[in-house]
Every structure is written in structure tokens, then in C-alpha cells.
Amino acid sequence: MGFPAHAGEGRLTLETALREAATHSALGQAAQAGERASAQAAVRAGQLPDPMFKAGIDNLPVTGPGRFSLRRDGMTMQRIGISQEWVSADKRRLRSQQAQQVVKRQRAAFLQQIASVRQQTASAWLTASYASRALGLQQALVDHMQHELEVTQAAYKGNAARASDVVQSQGMLVQMQDDTLKARQQWQNALIALQRWTAGAVDDVQGDPPALLSSVETMGADQLRERQPALIAAADDVAVAQADTAVADSERHANWSWEVAYQRRSLGSDMVSVGVSIPLQFNQANLQDRYVAEKAARATQAEFTLDDIERQVLADIRSQANTLSSARARLDSLRKRLLPLAQQRVQLAEAAYRSGAGALADVFAARRADLQAQLQVLDLQREAALVWAQLEYQVLPMDDITTAQAGSALPAPPSNTP
């Protein structure tokens, strides 16, 4: 199955990739569907149960001359009635509040999916970007080696170079071409991985990778509680558990059921019956009290889980920030020390070869070492960028959170409270 092409001929910037991924995310759409389902359940939770229609025959004789007759025995009655379980307004309010907390939890699940999609998309884009740069370096070296082979072949024809130099140049070119094919494969695989998140054909990425500086490094705990989806979800778990406890506590007071019936007699006057059913909570210590205790323990569990998740999130951020800081220092050192030395080695090897004091093999070795140094720096940049993506995109912009919270407002429940 093919992918539809994006605008811009399939060349995506990082921001475009993030936008496309958020739009086409199946996981995000699934989370939104779960939220809509919970929103409908929240409206239902605040309603009275449906009344029950009842019909029957009382005192129908089954023996004697009037058996199975509705009209021969004065005690036989045809009955119709209606019953209603009565749930207090306070109970319905607590149930509605509990259901609305579940909706908020579903919203948090949606935010978690969006954050995960953004992280994965950014990582895929960065991997493709650096794979493209590595391919460019490999291709530039192949072009240079091709030119070097042509020069060497011309020098050999003019008796200025040896046959071994030509063979060596050909061997190095073949090796470089193979390395380039491998780099192209890695680049193409990176684009395929990016397509998995954007759900569209991606020919290449464009734009420079962002600076390796994350705003999350400086965020305090209060800011993270507002913008880090894992913390938002854990806090909502606490709110749901507390609402469950309140609903369980309200069940200490049993629901009464009311019933009224009209009874038509075969002989004599018709009758009306009115009744009430009241559950007898004789075993409250082992039923209702234990139910409340269970929910209270779940709420305590959720609170401790929130504390643990917060500690884990803060530790992960510190670890990622430390890794990123170390990578920036290493990159600065490599750019200032390793790359200049590698370039100087190439210059010295070429000068020695032109003067007849050096071998062509030394030139090839120097250029290959220069390429490896550049690829080493590029690989470290890629590793640092992936850490940056995991750090930066684990939080969501406040605009996205506000939009998610406002975009799924609960439908107004119809009033059924007398």
C-alpha cells in the first residue's frame, strides 16, 4: 500500500513532520475515541435508572372447576404497575463527578499518545537528517576518489605514476562506493521509518537540525505537572481513585425502590397497591465498609504511584540533560581538536606525495581518516539530537494541552432531578 504525497514534493521539515504525524496518528485518534466514550458515560452516570413496567396475574386458580379462569374466583386479579429505583441527588452528583474524572483521565491518555508520537516522529526525522548528511559525506569522498583515479591514470600514461598506484586507487574507489551504497540504504530506511509516523510519502527531509538546547532542562516541578503527560495522567489517576472512594462511601446508604400497581379483580372492586423495597444492610462491616476501604486503599496507591512517577520523570530529565550537556562538550572538543588535526594530516600527506617523499597510500589513509573523523562527529551529533528529542518532546506546548482539554467538553446532561 502506497503513501499519499505531502505538499512540497515529499520534503519535510521537522515542524511539518510533527504536524503531519499529529494529524494522522491512529493512536491519537483511538485515544480521542476513548475520551468520547467516557464523556457519554459521564452524562449517563448522573441519571436515574430507567423505571420498570410490571404486569402479572395474581391468585390464578389452577385446580377445581374454575382452574385457569380469570373471572370465576374473586381473588384473581390482573395487575399492571411501575417501579422506580430512587438514587439520591447527592449520589448522582458523586457518580457524575467520578465519571467526569474518568473523562479527564482519558484526555491525559490522549496527551500521552500525542507526546509519544511527537517524540517518535522527531527521532525519525533527526535520524533521516543525519543519515542524509552521512550519505553526502560518503558521496563527496567517492567523487573525490573518482577524480583522483582519473588523475592517477593520466599520470601513469605519462610515466609519472606506477601501475600499483592505479590499482590502489581503483580498490579504494570500489570500497568507497560500497560504503556509499550502505549509507544510502540507511538513509532510505530512515525515510521509511519517518513515513510510518507521517502516513505520507517522504522523499527527503529539509532544514537544519535544531540546536541541542532544551527548554525542559530548566523547567521546575510545577511546570512539569502542567505539561508532562505522564504526570498529568498520574494526577488524574489520583483524582479518579478519590472520586471512586466518594461514590463507594455514598453506597453506605442503600437505594430504595418505589412501586405502584393497579389490580383489576374478576369479582368485586379494583384495587391499587403501593410499596417500597429497602435493602437491609445487616452485614455492612463486611460489604459496604470493606468496599469503601478497598477504594480508599486504591486512592492511597495512586498517590504513592504519582510520587514515584514524579521522581522518575525528574531523574530521567536530569539524566538526559546531563547526557546532552556532555555531548555538547564532546562535540565542541572534537570540532576544535579532532577535525583540524584530520584535515592537517590530509594536507601533509598530499604535500608529501606531490613532492615525491610520500606514498599515494598515505594520501588515501589520510582522507579516509578525515572522513571517519567527520562521520564520528556526525554520529555524536545524531546521538545527542536523539537525546534532545526525547527530552524536549516529552512535554507538550500549553496551547496543545488547552486545546485538548477544551475540545472535548462534556455534553450537557438533561435534568431529571425533581
N, C-alpha and C positions, 0 to 999 in steps of 0.2 A: 504494500500500500504506500503510495507516494504522499509527500507532504505538499500543502499549498505554499506557493511562494509568497514571501513578505514583500512589502513595499521596499524600494531601494535595492531591488535585484538580489535579495538574499544576503546583503552585507549588513550585519547587525552591530550597532554599538552596544555597550554594556547596558545603558538605560533602556534601549529598545528591547533588548533581550529580556530584561526584568519585566518590562510592561507586557510583552507577549506571553511570557510564562505565567504571569498572574492572571491574564485574561483567559488562557486556555488550560489552566490547571484543573485536571479532573479531580484531584484530591481536594482542592479548594471548593469545587462545586459540590462534591459529596458532603463536605463539612457544612456547607450552606444548606443543603437539603436536610441534614440532621437538625440544624438550627430551626428551620421552618417547621419541622415535625414537632419539635419541643415547644415552639410557640403556640401551635394548635392545642397541644396537651395542656399548656398553661391556662388557656381560656376554659377548657373543659373542667379543669380542676376546681374552679370556683363555682360550679353549677350544682344545683340539687340533683340527686339521682332521678331518673325517669320514674313517674308514678306507674303502678301496676294495675291493670284491669283484671278483675276476678269474676268468674262465673261458675255456677255449680248448681247441684240439686242436693237438697238436704232431706234426710229421713225418707228415702225412697223404699217402699216395701219390696222385699224380694221373696216372700212366701205368702201363702194364703190366696184367697180369691182375687185380691187387689194387687197381686205382685206386679211390679214394674209399671204400675199405673201412676200417673201424675195427679189424678183427680179424685181417687176414691178414699184416700186417707187424709184426715185433717192436718196431720203433722208434716205432710210432704210440702216442701217449699222449693220454688225456683229462685235462685239468688244471683244477683249481679252486684258488683261493688268495685271500689277502687281503694288502693292503699298507697301510702307515701312514706318513704323513709325520710325522717327530718334530720338534716345536718345543720347545726347551728351556723349563724353568720360568721362567728369567730373561727369556727373550724374551717369553713370555706375560705375565709381570708388567709388563714395559715397555709392551707393547701395551695392556694393560688400563689402565695409568696414563694413557697417551695418550688413550684413549677417554674416560676419566673427565674429563680436562681439556676435551675437546670438550663433554661434558655441562655443565660449569661455564660454558663459553662460550655455550652455548645458554641457560643461565639468565640470563646477562648480557644476551643479546638480549631475553629476556622482560622484564627490568627496564627496558631501554631503551624498549621499547614502552609499558610502563606509565607511565614518566616522560613520554613524548611525549603519551600520552592525557591525563594529568593536566594538562600544560601547555595543550594544545588546549582541554580542557574548561573550565579556569579562565578562559582568554582568552575563550571563547564566553560563559560566564556573566557575566563582567565587561562585555563588550560589550552584552549584553542588559540588564544592570542600568543602565548609564549611558544606554542608548537609552531605557529606561523613564523615567528621570529627565528626560531632554531632552523626551520627549513630555509629561510632566507640566508642565514649564515652558511649553511651547507651548500646551497646553490652558488653563492658568491665564491666559495672556495673551489667548487667544480669549474666555474667559469675561469677562474684564475689558473687552475691546473691545466685546463684546455689550452689556454693561451701559452702557458709555459711549455707544454708539449710541442706546440707549433714552433715556438722559438728554438727549442732543443733540436727538433727535426731539421729546421733550417740550418742550424749551426753544424749538425752532423753532416749535412750535404756539403757544407763549406769546409769540412775537415776541422771545425772548431770545437767539436764535441765528440764524445765517444758513443759507440753503439749501446754500451751499458747504460749511459745516461738516458737515451731514448727509451730503452726497455723499462728503466726505473720510473720514468715519467708516465709511461703507459700504465704500469702497475698501480702507481699512486692514483691516477685518474680513475681507473676501474674501482678502486677501493672507495674513493670519494663519491663516485656515482652510486655505489651500493649504500653508503651511509645516507646519501640524499634520498634514495628510494625509501629507506627506513624512516627517515624524518617525515617524508610526505605521507606515509602510512599513518604515523602517529598524529599528524595534523588532520587527516581525513577522519580518523577515529574520534578525535576531539570534536570535530564538527557534528558527527553523528550523535555523540553524547549531548551536545547542545540542542540538537533538534528534538531529542526526547523531551526537553522541558519547554521549548518554544512552540512545539507542534507545527513547525513550518520548515520549509527548505532553507538551509543556511549555506551559502556559497563560501562565505568567509566572514571574519569579524573585522571591524574597523574601529579606529580610535585607539588612543594610548591607554594602557592600564592605569588605574588611579594611583595616586600617591599612597605609600604604605603607612598612612596615618589614620587611626580610627577614633571617632568621637566616643566610642563605647569605653575606651580606656579611662576616660575622665569622668564617667557617669557615677553618681552616687547610688546608694541602695534605693532611695526613694524614687529616683528617675527610672531605675530598672524595674521596680514594681509596677510602674505605669506602662512600660514599653516592651518588657521582655515577656513573650507569650507564655513561656513555661511558668514564670512566677505568677502571671495573671491567672493561668489555669489552676495552679495550686491554691491561690487565694480563693478562687471561685469554688474549688472543691470544699474548702472550709465552710464557705457560705452555704453550700448545698447541704453539707452534713449538719450544720446548725439548724437549718430550716427543717430538715428531716426530724431532728430532735424535738423541735417545737410541735410539729404535726403529731409525732408519737405521744408527746405529753398530753395533747388535746384528746387523744383516744382514751384517756382515763375516764372520760365522761362518755357514756355509751349513747349511740344514736337511737332515738325512739322511732317507732313506726306507727302511723295512724291509719285506721281503716274505717270505711263506712260502706254498708251494703243495704240494698233494697231486696226484700224477700216477699215473693208472691206465693200465697198459700192456696191450695186447691179448695179448701173449705175454710171459711172464716176470714178475718181481716188480714190485709197485707201488713208487713212489719218492716221496720228499719232497725239495723244494728250498727252500733258504733263501738270501736275497740281500739286498744293501744297495746303494742308489744314493746316490752322493756327488757333488754338483756340484763341478766343477773350476774354481775361481776364478782362472784364469790371467791374466785381464785386470782384476784388482782396481783398478788405478790409474785405469782409465777407466770402471769400472762402480760398484763399491761405494764407492770413495773419493770419486768425484765426486757420488754420491748423498748421502753424508754432508756433503760441502762445500755442496751445494745447500741442505740442511735447516739447516745452521749459518748460512748467509747469510740464510735466511728468518727465523731467530731474531734475528739482528742487526737485520734490517729491522724486525721487530716491536718491538724495544726502542727504536729511534730513533723509530718511529711513536708509541709510548707517550709518549716525551719531548715530541714535538711536540704531541700531543693535550692533554697536561697544560698546556703553555704556553698553548695556545689557550683551554682552559677557564678558566684563571686570568685571562687577558687579557679574555675575554668577561665574566667576573664583575666584574672591576674596571670595565669599560666600562659594564655595566648598573647597577652600584652608583653610579657617577658620574652617569649619566643620571637615576637615581632621586633622588639627592641634589639635583641641580639642579632637578628637577621639584618636589620638596618646597619648595625655597627660592622658586621662582617662584609656586607656589600660595600660600604664605604672603604674598608681596608683593601678589599680586592680591587676596586676601581683605582685606588691610589697607588697600589703596590704591584699587584699581580699583572694587570693588563699592561701597564707601561713596560714592565720587565719582559713580557712576552713579545711585545712589539719591538723592543730594543734587540731582542735575540734574532728576530727576523731580519732586521736591518743589518746587523753584524754578519749574519750568515750570507745574505745576498752580496754584501760588500766583499767578503772573503772569496765567494765564488767568482765574482766578476774579476777580481784581481788574480785569480788562479791559485790562491792559497787555501781555498776551501772546496769541499765536495758538494755536488748537487744534492746528495742525500741529506746533508746538513740543512740545506735550504728547505727541503720538504719537511724534515723533522721540526724545524723552527715554525714553519707555517702551520703545521698540524698542532703543535703545542699552543700556538696563538689561538687557533680555533677552539681547542679544548678549554683554554682559559676563558674565552668568551662564552662558550656553552656552560661552563661551570658557574659563571656569574649569572647567566640567564636562568639556569636551573635553580639557583638560590633565590633569584627574584620570583620565579614561579612558586616555589615552596612558601616564601614569605607572603606572596599575594594570596595563596590559598588560605593561609592562617588569617590574613587580614579579612578575607571574605567571611570566614566562619565567625570572626569577632564582630565585624561591622554589621552583618546582616542577621545577627541573632536577635536584634531589636527591630521594631517597626517604627516608621515615622508616625508621629502623633496624629497627623491627618488621616492616615490609613486606619488607625485604631478608632478614631472618632467616626469615620465613615462606616466602618463595620458595625459599630455599636448603634449608629442611627439608622442604618439601612435595613434593620430587621425589627422595627418596633412591633410590639405585640398588638394584634387586632383587639379592639375594644370589646370586652365581653358584654353580652346582653344582660340587663338587670333582671334578676329573678328573686330578689330579696323582698319579702313582704314589708 
